[in-house]
Amino acid sequence: MVLQAIQYQPATTSSVPSLEILDQLALPHRSTYFHIYNCEDAHTAIKQMRVRGAPAIAIVAALALAVEISRRKLPSEADDVRALVSERLDYLKTSRPTAVNLADAVGKLKIVVKREALDQGATGYSVAEKYVLAAEAMLVHDVEDNEAIGRHGAKWIQDHTVAGRRRSREKSGELKILTHCNTGWA
């Protein structure tokens, strides 16, 4: 069984995006997910440590704002949306002020919306859309990074450990590994 810490569904033509997170306080006894509808929900989840792991904290914050701005009526002016996004990101950052990945994500996302807002012909909608795409890309890149870590780690273990070489030689049995704490991304 594989548990996903973050379950995100992008917007479709008939629905707004949705975000659910695995309540890590309930583990290992229960696998409970709860919805994140806005920045306040994410702030609380991060502060209460319902979401853990540096990359997950940053991504939950980024996606929470994507969900929030997709659900609300936004100003038509690009700079007004840029200011709103910046303010909400600053608020999210206060949920875990020492979290490096969170601060890094906030900085990167602010640059994305600032650049879009400065573009000739930018609108509030285009700034919001650019933000949502950037937040969603963070999730995609994190999943790709984690899958690569798993592939490379599995190959290394298979090639460089007694148990791994034995399993390869015998072509039978499972090799079970407990992983712990993938923290950080660049």
N, CA, C and O of each residue as an XYZ file, in Angstrom:
744
protein
N       0.841     -1.176      0.000
C       0.000      0.000      0.000
C       0.889      1.243      0.000
O       1.825      1.349      0.792
N       0.590      2.157     -0.876
C       1.343      3.405     -0.954
C       0.427      4.545     -0.511
O      -0.676      4.712     -1.031
N       0.894      5.306      0.436
C       0.141      6.466      0.889
C       0.684      7.701      0.198
O       1.896      7.909      0.140
N      -0.206      8.509     -0.319
C       0.183      9.789     -0.896
C      -0.039     10.852      0.161
O      -1.142     10.988      0.690
N       0.999     11.603      0.469
C       0.861     12.669      1.459
C       0.011     13.812      0.921
O      -0.676     14.498      1.677
N       0.067     14.009     -0.393
C      -0.647     15.113     -1.030
C      -1.486     14.559     -2.176
O      -0.960     13.895     -3.070
N      -2.782     14.828     -2.153
C      -3.661     14.451     -3.251
C      -4.239     15.741     -3.835
O      -5.048     16.424     -3.207
N      -3.801     16.047     -5.044
C      -4.204     17.294     -5.698
C      -4.840     16.968     -7.037
O      -4.320     16.163     -7.810
N      -5.976     17.608     -7.299
C      -6.646     17.493     -8.590
C      -6.698     18.887     -9.210
O      -7.310     19.790     -8.641
N      -6.067     19.074    -10.367
C      -6.139     20.383    -11.032
C      -7.563     20.715    -11.447
O      -8.430     19.842    -11.492
N      -7.787     21.956    -11.741
C      -9.102     22.407    -12.213
C      -9.409     21.755    -13.561
O      -8.516     21.446    -14.350
N     -10.688     21.562    -13.788
C     -11.157     21.116    -15.100
C     -12.149     22.165    -15.587
O     -12.389     23.165    -14.909
N     -12.715     21.938    -16.744
C     -13.693     22.903    -17.257
C     -14.940     22.963    -16.382
O     -15.686     23.941    -16.422
N     -15.163     21.908    -15.587
C     -16.374     21.886    -14.764
C     -16.103     21.909    -13.253
O     -17.042     21.849    -12.459
N     -14.827     21.996    -12.849
C     -14.547     21.996    -11.409
C     -13.300     22.811    -11.067
O     -12.397     22.986    -11.884
N     -13.288     23.293     -9.849
C     -12.111     23.994     -9.331
C     -11.108     22.961     -8.838
O     -11.475     21.803     -8.637
N      -9.859     23.347     -8.637
C      -8.887     22.371     -8.129
C      -9.233     21.955     -6.699
O      -9.917     22.674     -5.970
N      -8.743     20.781     -6.321
C      -8.960     20.324     -4.944
C      -7.646     19.800     -4.365
O      -6.774     19.301     -5.077
N      -7.547     19.935     -3.057
C      -6.331     19.520     -2.345
C      -6.728     18.800     -1.072
O      -7.511     19.310     -0.270
N      -6.180     17.614     -0.897
C      -6.333     16.872      0.343
C      -4.947     16.455      0.800
O      -4.069     16.168     -0.014
N      -4.764     16.425      2.117
C      -3.485     15.974      2.641
C      -3.703     14.846      3.639
O      -4.712     14.792      4.341
N      -2.735     13.959      3.677
C      -2.732     12.883      4.649
C      -2.426     13.475      6.013
O      -1.424     14.170      6.181
N      -3.277     13.206      6.978
C      -3.068     13.704      8.339
C      -1.994     12.847      8.992
O      -2.264     11.737      9.453
N      -0.780     13.371      9.026
C       0.335     12.593      9.539
C       0.310     12.442     11.055
O       1.073     11.652     11.610
N      -0.557     13.188     11.725
C      -0.714     12.991     13.166
C      -1.474     11.700     13.467
O      -1.335     11.136     14.553
N      -2.277     11.233     12.511
C      -3.071     10.023     12.714
C      -2.283      8.751     12.415
O      -2.690      7.662     12.820
N      -1.167      8.878     11.713
C      -0.367      7.704     11.359
C       0.309      7.129     12.595
O       0.633      7.914     13.486
N       0.542      5.879     12.721
C       0.273      4.810     11.743
C      -1.067      4.136     11.940
O      -1.373      3.171     11.240
N      -1.868      4.610     12.862
C      -3.111      3.930     13.212
C      -4.237      4.147     12.205
O      -5.057      3.256     11.985
N      -4.276      5.316     11.603
C      -5.328      5.632     10.638
C      -4.719      6.379      9.458
O      -3.750      7.125      9.599
N      -5.308      6.159      8.304
C      -4.959      6.927      7.109
C      -6.131      7.849      6.823
O      -7.108      7.463      6.181
N      -6.013      9.077      7.315
C      -7.095     10.039      7.203
C      -6.636     11.217      6.353
O      -5.557     11.770      6.564
N      -7.464     11.587      5.400
C      -7.172     12.754      4.572
C      -8.149     13.865      4.936
O      -9.302     13.611      5.284
N      -7.666     15.094      4.851
C      -8.615     16.188      5.014
C      -8.366     17.246      3.960
O      -7.256     17.421      3.457
N      -9.444     17.943      3.646
C      -9.429     18.942      2.577
C      -8.735     20.223      3.030
O      -8.825     20.647      4.182
N      -8.047     20.810      2.074
C      -7.470     22.144      2.242
C      -8.185     23.025      1.221
O      -8.041     22.833      0.014
N      -8.951     23.986      1.714
C      -9.722     24.860      0.838
C      -9.083     26.231      0.648
O      -9.384     26.942     -0.311
N      -8.197     26.592      1.576
C      -7.639     27.947      1.520
C      -6.337     28.011      2.317
O      -5.875     27.011      2.866
N      -5.772     29.186      2.366
C      -4.490     29.374      3.053
C      -4.600     29.162      4.558
O      -3.649     28.701      5.189
N      -5.739     29.491      5.133
C      -5.911     29.279      6.577
C      -5.855     27.786      6.906
O      -5.237     27.388      7.894
N      -6.500     26.966      6.079
C      -6.458     25.514      6.294
C      -5.019     25.000      6.213
O      -4.589     24.206      7.051
N      -4.284     25.453      5.206
C      -2.894     25.013      5.045
C      -2.028     25.505      6.203
O      -1.211     24.753      6.734
N      -2.206     26.752      6.587
C      -1.437     27.323      7.698
C      -1.622     26.475      8.946
O      -0.650     26.135      9.620
N      -2.865     26.133      9.256
C      -3.169     25.317     10.432
C      -2.541     23.929     10.311
O      -1.934     23.438     11.263
N      -2.685     23.300      9.152
C      -2.134     21.955      8.943
C      -0.617     21.946      9.099
O      -0.055     21.022      9.686
N       0.038     22.965      8.578
C       1.498     23.041      8.681
C       1.911     23.305     10.123
O       2.814     22.653     10.647
N       1.256     24.247     10.749
C       1.592     24.618     12.122
C       1.360     23.456     13.094
O       2.146     23.253     14.020
N       0.285     22.699     12.882
C      -0.022     21.560     13.751
C       0.754     20.293     13.385
O       0.602     19.253     14.027
N       1.576     20.393     12.360
C       2.395     19.280     11.868
C       1.554     18.123     11.319
O       1.944     16.959     11.406
N       0.399     18.465     10.757
C      -0.408     17.460     10.074
C       0.228     17.111      8.729
O       0.001     16.030      8.187
N       1.011     18.019      8.210
C       1.819     17.756      7.020
C       3.269     17.913      7.457
O       3.628     18.870      8.144
N       4.097     16.953      7.044
C       5.499     16.961      7.469
C       6.402     16.695      6.283
O       5.990     16.139      5.265
N       7.622     17.103      6.444
C       8.622     16.953      5.389
C       8.740     18.267      4.655
O       7.750     18.836      4.197
N       9.968     18.739      4.552
C      10.212     20.065      3.982
C       9.577     20.264      2.608
O       8.914     21.280      2.398
N       9.751     19.336      1.663
C       9.127     19.548      0.356
C       7.603     19.566      0.438
O       6.956     20.390     -0.210
N       7.029     18.666      1.227
C       5.566     18.601      1.329
C       4.986     19.873      1.930
O       3.943     20.350      1.483
N       5.642     20.418      2.923
C       5.178     21.666      3.538
C       5.115     22.769      2.487
O       4.113     23.478      2.388
N       6.164     22.912      1.715
C       6.205     23.958      0.687
C       5.133     23.747     -0.370
O       4.479     24.699     -0.796
N       4.954     22.507     -0.791
C       3.989     22.222     -1.853
C       2.558     22.395     -1.358
O       1.713     22.911     -2.089
N       2.276     21.977     -0.143
C       0.930     22.172      0.404
C       0.611     23.663      0.479
O      -0.492     24.080      0.128
N       1.563     24.457      0.928
C       1.341     25.907      0.988
C       1.075     26.474     -0.408
O       0.126     27.233     -0.605
N       1.912     26.103     -1.368
C       1.764     26.614     -2.736
C       0.428     26.202     -3.339
O      -0.260     27.022     -3.947
N       0.057     24.934     -3.175
C      -1.192     24.448     -3.758
C      -2.421     24.987     -3.031
O      -3.464     25.199     -3.649
N      -2.305     25.207     -1.734
C      -3.432     25.791     -0.992
C      -3.801     27.150     -1.569
O      -4.980     27.462     -1.739
N      -2.792     27.953     -1.869
C      -3.071     29.262     -2.465
C      -3.624     29.098     -3.877
O      -4.476     29.881     -4.297
N      -3.157     28.101     -4.610
C      -3.705     27.846     -5.952
C      -5.198     27.507     -5.852
O      -6.010     28.000     -6.635
N      -5.544     26.666     -4.885
C      -6.959     26.314     -4.677
C      -7.744     27.557     -4.274
O      -8.827     27.814     -4.799
N      -7.196     28.318     -3.348
C      -7.905     29.519     -2.863
C      -8.156     30.522     -3.983
O      -9.279     31.002     -4.139
N      -7.132     30.844     -4.762
C      -7.336     31.874     -5.793
C      -8.216     31.370     -6.931
O      -8.822     32.164     -7.650
N      -8.286     30.044     -7.095
C      -9.177     29.485     -8.114
C     -10.633     29.553     -7.688
O     -11.532     29.477     -8.525
N     -10.869     29.695     -6.392
C     -12.236     29.700     -5.853
C     -12.772     31.108     -5.602
O     -13.963     31.266     -5.337
N     -11.937     32.118     -5.678
C     -12.414     33.451     -5.310
C     -12.455     34.380     -6.512
O     -11.789     34.152     -7.522
N     -13.232     35.406     -6.382
C     -13.297     36.449     -7.408
C     -12.043     37.309     -7.240
O     -11.764     37.817     -6.154
N     -11.317     37.458     -8.304
C     -10.048     38.180     -8.247
C     -10.175     39.551     -8.888
O     -11.024     39.765     -9.753
N      -9.329     40.477     -8.459
C      -9.298     41.792     -9.122
C      -8.877     41.623    -10.586
O      -8.197     40.656    -10.931
N      -9.272     42.538    -11.419
C      -8.922     42.440    -12.838
C      -7.511     42.953    -13.120
O      -6.912     42.598    -14.135
N      -6.985     43.779    -12.234
C      -5.647     44.352    -12.442
C      -4.551     43.365    -12.040
O      -4.610     42.744    -10.979
N      -3.558     43.238    -12.905
C      -2.460     42.303    -12.670
C      -1.725     42.604    -11.363
O      -1.418     41.690    -10.598
N      -1.447     43.870    -11.109
C      -0.673     44.206     -9.912
C      -1.472     43.951     -8.634
O      -0.890     43.642     -7.594
N      -2.795     44.077     -8.701
C      -3.615     43.780     -7.527
C      -3.554     42.290     -7.177
O      -3.491     41.928     -6.002
N      -3.573     41.432     -8.197
C      -3.471     39.993     -7.952
C      -2.056     39.654     -7.482
O      -1.890     38.822     -6.590
N      -1.055     40.273     -8.055
C       0.321     40.058     -7.600
C       0.443     40.392     -6.122
O       1.048     39.635     -5.363
N      -0.124     41.517     -5.706
C      -0.064     41.931     -4.306
C      -0.816     40.947     -3.409
O      -0.349     40.614     -2.319
N      -1.973     40.486     -3.867
C      -2.748     39.514     -3.105
C      -1.960     38.217     -2.923
O      -1.870     37.693     -1.812
N      -1.399     37.708     -3.999
C      -0.614     36.475     -3.936
C       0.571     36.651     -2.999
O       0.853     35.781     -2.176
N       1.254     37.760     -3.123
C       2.417     38.034     -2.265
C       2.019     38.068     -0.788
O       2.716     37.512      0.060
N       0.917     38.710     -0.493
C       0.427     38.807      0.893
C       0.061     37.429      1.444
O       0.395     37.102      2.582
N      -0.625     36.626      0.633
C      -1.041     35.295      1.081
C       0.172     34.372      1.254
O       0.206     33.558      2.177
N       1.162     34.500      0.370
C       2.386     33.708      0.520
C       3.133     34.091      1.797
O       3.646     33.226      2.507
N       3.192     35.385      2.082
C       3.835     35.828      3.329
C       3.124     35.239      4.548
O       3.769     34.829      5.514
N       1.800     35.203      4.496
C       1.027     34.607      5.581
C       1.366     33.119      5.731
O       1.603     32.645      6.842
N       1.389     32.391      4.624
C       1.704     30.966      4.671
C       3.095     30.715      5.240
O       3.314     29.743      5.963
N       4.019     31.588      4.912
C       5.389     31.449      5.405
C       5.446     31.508      6.935
O       6.341     30.914      7.536
N       4.509     32.212      7.572
C       4.509     32.315      9.033
C       4.091     31.004      9.708
O       4.246     30.858     10.921
N       3.566     30.057      8.940
C       3.163     28.774      9.528
C       4.364     27.980     10.016
O       4.252     27.208     10.968
N       5.520     28.162      9.368
C       6.750     27.500      9.776
C       7.898     28.402      9.325
O       8.533     28.148      8.301
N       8.161     29.463     10.103
C       9.117     30.490      9.681
C      10.537     29.990      9.400
O      11.276     30.631      8.651
N      10.924     28.865      9.984
C      12.285     28.360      9.767
C      12.375     27.342      8.636
O      13.459     26.831      8.357
N      11.267     27.041      7.985
C      11.253     26.033      6.923
C      11.914     26.582      5.662
O      11.384     27.483      5.011
N      13.052     26.039      5.335
C      13.837     26.528      4.194
C      13.101     26.315      2.878
O      13.049     27.220      2.045
N      12.529     25.123      2.680
C      11.827     24.855      1.426
C      10.615     25.760      1.250
O      10.317     26.203      0.140
N       9.919     26.032      2.348
C       8.764     26.919      2.288
C       9.201     28.324      1.886
O       8.596     28.935      1.005
N      10.235     28.830      2.520
C      10.737     30.165      2.182
C      11.213     30.213      0.732
O      10.982     31.196      0.027
N      11.874     29.153      0.296
C      12.362     29.090     -1.082
C      11.189     29.086     -2.067
O      11.221     29.799     -3.070
N      10.166     28.296     -1.786
C       8.994     28.248     -2.663
C       8.293     29.599     -2.710
O       7.888     30.055     -3.779
N       8.150     30.237     -1.555
C       7.527     31.571     -1.505
C       8.307     32.540     -2.388
O       7.714     33.274     -3.180
N       9.618     32.547     -2.258
C      10.445     33.439     -3.075
C      10.289     33.176     -4.562
O      10.131     34.109     -5.348
N      10.331     31.905     -4.950
C      10.209     31.553     -6.366
C       8.835     31.918     -6.925
O       8.730     32.425     -8.042
N       7.793     31.660     -6.155
C       6.438     31.964     -6.624
C       6.194     33.469     -6.715
O       5.473     33.928     -7.601
N       6.785     34.231     -5.812
C       6.666     35.690     -5.897
C       7.322     36.210     -7.174
O       6.813     37.136     -7.806
N       8.437     35.620     -7.547
C       9.118     36.028     -8.786
C       8.234     35.714     -9.998
O       8.133     36.524    -10.919
N       7.601     34.553    -10.000
C       6.722     34.157    -11.104
C       5.609     35.179    -11.294
O       5.364     35.634    -12.411
N       4.926     35.546    -10.191
C       3.797     36.473    -10.334
C       4.271     37.898    -10.630
O       3.591     38.648    -11.330
N       5.422     38.262    -10.104
C       5.952     39.599    -10.395
C       6.283     39.729    -11.883
O       5.943     40.728    -12.517
N       6.940     38.721    -12.427
C       7.280     38.748    -13.858
C       6.026     38.813    -14.723
O       5.968     39.571    -15.691
N       5.031     38.018    -14.369
C       3.797     38.021    -15.154
C       3.094     39.371    -15.044
O       2.594     39.896    -16.039
N       3.054     39.925    -13.852
C       2.379     41.217    -13.650
C       3.064     42.336    -14.430
O       2.412     43.297    -14.840
N       4.372     42.217    -14.636
C       5.116     43.240    -15.380
C       4.984     43.102    -16.890
O       5.321     44.030    -17.626
N       4.497     41.953    -17.364
C       4.332     41.745    -18.801
C       3.286     42.699    -19.365
O       2.260     42.964    -18.737
N       3.565     43.204    -20.550
C       2.613     44.063    -21.253
C       1.330     43.279    -21.498
O       1.375     42.162    -22.014
N       0.217     43.838    -21.140
C      -1.070     43.185    -21.363
C      -1.464     42.184    -20.286
O      -2.480     41.502    -20.425
N      -0.688     42.083    -19.225
C      -1.025     41.151    -18.146
C      -2.332     41.573    -17.482
O      -2.638     42.761    -17.377
N      -3.087     40.587    -17.040
C      -4.348     40.831    -16.331
C      -4.299     40.099    -14.990
O      -3.403     39.293    -14.737
N      -5.261     40.389    -14.154
C      -5.366     39.645    -12.902
C      -5.502     38.157    -13.163
O      -4.907     37.341    -12.458
N      -6.279     37.803    -14.166
C      -6.470     36.402    -14.523
C      -5.157     35.762    -14.962
O      -4.848     34.645    -14.548
N      -4.383     36.453    -15.792
C      -3.135     35.859    -16.289
C      -2.123     35.667    -15.158
O      -1.365     34.697    -15.164
N      -2.108     36.576    -14.199
C      -1.206     36.442    -13.049
C      -1.634     35.233    -12.206
O      -0.797     34.431    -11.792
N      -2.934     35.113    -11.957
C      -3.443     33.978    -11.180
C      -3.158     32.665    -11.902
O      -2.732     31.692    -11.280
N      -3.388     32.635    -13.192
C      -3.150     31.424    -13.974
C      -1.682     31.023    -13.933
O      -1.360     29.846    -13.777
N      -0.801     31.993    -14.071
C       0.642     31.722    -14.027
C       1.035     31.168    -12.661
O       1.860     30.259    -12.567
N       0.441     31.717    -11.604
C       0.724     31.229    -10.256
C       0.291     29.763    -10.118
O       1.063     28.925     -9.653
N      -0.926     29.467    -10.518
C      -1.455     28.107    -10.378
C      -0.567     27.120    -11.141
O      -0.237     26.055    -10.619
N      -0.186     27.460    -12.354
C       0.680     26.575    -13.142
C       2.026     26.354    -12.459
O       2.546     25.238    -12.472
N       2.595     27.394    -11.865
C       3.881     27.265    -11.173
C       3.748     26.396     -9.920
O       4.624     25.577     -9.643
N       2.668     26.565     -9.168
C       2.447     25.748     -7.972
C       2.258     24.280     -8.357
O       2.809     23.388     -7.711
N       1.485     24.038     -9.402
C       1.272     22.663     -9.859
C       2.576     22.044    -10.353
O       2.817     20.855    -10.141
N       3.411     22.835    -11.005
C       4.702     22.329    -11.483
C       5.596     21.907    -10.314
O       6.364     20.953    -10.441
N       5.505     22.596     -9.191
C       6.290     22.202     -8.015
C       5.928     20.792     -7.572
O       6.807     20.004     -7.222
N       4.648     20.475     -7.586
C       4.214     19.133     -7.210
C       4.744     18.101     -8.207
O       5.266     17.061     -7.804
N       4.613     18.379     -9.486
C       5.078     17.455    -10.521
C       6.576     17.196    -10.359
O       7.015     16.048    -10.411
N       7.353     18.250    -10.165
C       8.811     18.095    -10.023
C       9.165     17.315     -8.761
O      10.102     16.516     -8.772
N       8.433     17.535     -7.686
C       8.711     16.808     -6.450
C       8.438     15.320     -6.622
O       9.226     14.490     -6.168
N       7.335     14.977     -7.270
C       7.030     13.566     -7.510
C       8.119     12.946     -8.386
O       8.580     11.838     -8.113
N       8.528     13.654     -9.432
C       9.605     13.147    -10.299
C      10.892     12.947     -9.508
O      11.566     11.930     -9.672
N      11.237     13.902     -8.655
C      12.447     13.776     -7.838
C      12.368     12.562     -6.918
O      13.331     11.805     -6.799
N      11.223     12.380     -6.271
C      11.066     11.251     -5.353
C      11.134      9.915     -6.089
O      11.732      8.960     -5.592
N      10.527      9.846     -7.263
C      10.601      8.614     -8.044
C      12.039      8.326     -8.468
O      12.468      7.172     -8.456
N      12.782      9.357     -8.839
C      14.189      9.179     -9.219
C      15.022      8.713     -8.026
O      15.886      7.847     -8.165
N      14.760      9.288     -6.864
C      15.466      8.851     -5.651
C      15.198      7.364     -5.419
O      16.118      6.605     -5.114
N      13.949      6.955     -5.563
C      13.592      5.553     -5.371
C      14.266      4.631     -6.371
O      14.802      3.588     -5.997
N      14.242      5.012     -7.645
C      14.876      4.184     -8.689
C      16.374      4.047     -8.451
O      16.918      2.943     -8.449
N      17.029      5.181     -8.252
C      18.487      5.156     -8.067
C      18.862      4.450     -6.771
O      19.832      3.693     -6.724
N      18.091      4.701     -5.727
C      18.364      4.040     -4.449
C      18.180      2.540     -4.541
O      18.995      1.784     -4.014
N      17.113      2.093     -5.210
C      16.861      0.659     -5.351
C      17.984     -0.012     -6.138
O      18.445     -1.093     -5.772
N      18.418      0.630     -7.216
C      19.506      0.068     -8.016
C      20.784     -0.006     -7.202
O      21.501     -1.006     -7.254
N      21.074      1.052     -6.446
C      22.293      1.047     -5.632
C      22.235     -0.073     -4.600
O      23.213     -0.798     -4.418
N      21.111     -0.216     -3.931
C      20.971     -1.261     -2.911
C      21.116     -2.641     -3.542
O      21.768     -3.525     -2.987
N      20.508     -2.812     -4.691
C      20.587     -4.100     -5.381
C      22.029     -4.410     -5.795
O      22.467     -5.558     -5.716
N      22.754     -3.400     -6.230
C      24.121     -3.602     -6.731
C      25.189     -3.598     -5.639
O      26.262     -4.167     -5.841
N      24.930     -2.978     -4.499
C      25.997     -2.742     -3.523
C      25.774     -3.340     -2.134
O      26.576     -3.108     -1.229
N      24.713     -4.095     -1.955
C      24.502     -4.714     -0.642
C      24.433     -6.228     -0.793
O      24.081     -6.739     -1.856
N      24.765     -6.929      0.263
C      24.716     -8.386      0.260
C      23.291     -8.854     -0.032
O      23.086     -9.720     -0.883
N      22.318     -8.293      0.658
C      20.926     -8.704      0.459
C      20.463     -8.412     -0.971
O      19.751     -9.216     -1.573
N      20.856     -7.296     -1.495
C      20.466     -6.936     -2.856
C      21.083     -7.854     -3.892
O      20.398     -8.292     -4.817
N      22.360     -8.151     -3.753
C      23.028     -9.051     -4.705
C      22.452    -10.467     -4.602
O      22.287    -11.153     -5.611
N      22.147    -10.899     -3.366
C      21.577    -12.233     -3.172
C      20.207    -12.313     -3.859
O      19.905    -13.299     -4.531
N      19.400    -11.298     -3.692
C      18.076    -11.289     -4.315
C      18.204    -11.339     -5.832
O      17.458    -12.069     -6.486
N      19.134    -10.579     -6.403
C      19.337    -10.569     -7.851
C      19.815    -11.931     -8.345
O      19.354    -12.426     -9.374
N      20.736    -12.527     -7.609
C      21.302    -13.810     -8.007
C      20.238    -14.915     -7.965
O      20.161    -15.749     -8.866
N      19.427    -14.906     -6.913
C      18.429    -15.956     -6.734
C      17.142    -15.671     -7.504
O      16.330    -16.572     -7.712
N      16.957    -14.441     -7.919
C      15.753    -14.006     -8.641
C      14.475    -14.429     -7.915
O      13.495    -14.844     -8.532
N      14.516    -14.314     -6.619
C      13.330    -14.670     -5.845
C      13.295    -13.845     -4.562
O      14.304    -13.294     -4.122
N      12.139    -13.782     -3.999
C      11.972    -13.095     -2.727
C      11.978    -11.588     -2.866
O      12.492    -11.020     -3.830
N      11.396    -10.981     -1.884
C      11.359     -9.519     -1.847
C      12.484     -9.000     -0.985
O      12.915     -9.650     -0.033
N      12.940     -7.853     -1.324
C      13.893     -7.129     -0.495
C      13.117     -5.959      0.095
O      12.685     -5.066     -0.635
N      12.941     -5.961      1.397
C      12.148     -4.916      2.045
C      13.073     -3.877      2.655
O      14.080     -4.197      3.286
N      12.695     -2.620      2.446
C      13.515     -1.503      2.910
C      12.619     -0.494      3.597
O      11.540     -0.166      3.103
N      13.062     -0.013      4.717
C      12.375      1.064      5.413
C      13.101      2.362      5.087
O      14.306      2.478      5.311
N      12.378      3.323      4.566
C      12.990      4.622      4.264
C      12.586      5.620      5.339
O      11.587      5.450      6.037
N      13.387      6.650      5.445
C      13.137      7.640      6.479
C      13.548      9.024      5.996
O      14.691      9.242      5.595
N      12.610      9.946      6.039
C      12.877     11.374      5.963
C      13.610     11.849      4.715
O      14.811     12.119      4.750
N      12.881     11.945      3.626
C      13.407     12.636      2.457
C      13.148     14.112      2.676
O      12.018     14.581      2.540
N      14.194     14.841      3.014
C      14.000     16.277      3.271
C      14.776     17.092      2.261
O      15.940     16.823      1.967
N      14.103     18.083      1.747
C      14.767     19.087      0.935
C      14.717     18.839     -0.551
O      14.687     17.701     -1.018
N      14.708     19.924     -1.270
C      14.833     19.944     -2.722
C      15.413     21.286     -3.097
O      15.348     22.240     -2.320
N      15.970     21.361     -4.264
C      16.585     22.631     -4.693
C      15.867     23.184     -5.889
O      16.237     24.244     -6.395
